[in-house]
Amino acid sequence: MTDLSQVPGLNDALGLCIQSLSRLAHYKLDDSLQHRLRDLGERKDSLSPEEHAELMALVRFTETRTREKLEAEFALRRLQAALPTVTAPNP
């Protein structure tokens, strides 16, 4: 089995993975999108077909992003537990 500490560039690559996962895990929906989603949701019974399509697209987007966020949080915890000495680079 290969000693992973001897693989050139591995720590840097893993650090970038941690940085990317952290960014995704801490994602917050933009305030304007959150406001639009809330507005459309509150008026869902009287939306035009275009607004209804927009609402459905926003719901799909937020569901997908929430799933990605949870997956990133889980992957980040697993990666940090397996390799506690690897850290994300400073921005």
HELIX and SHEET records of a PDB file:
HELIX    1   1 LEU A    4  GLN A    6  5                                   3    
HELIX    2   2 LEU A   10  ALA A   25  1                                  16    
HELIX    3   3 ASP A   31  GLU A   42  1                                  12    
HELIX    4   4 LYS A   44  SER A   46  5                                   3    
HELIX    5   5 PRO A   49  ALA A   82  1                                  34    
END                                                                             
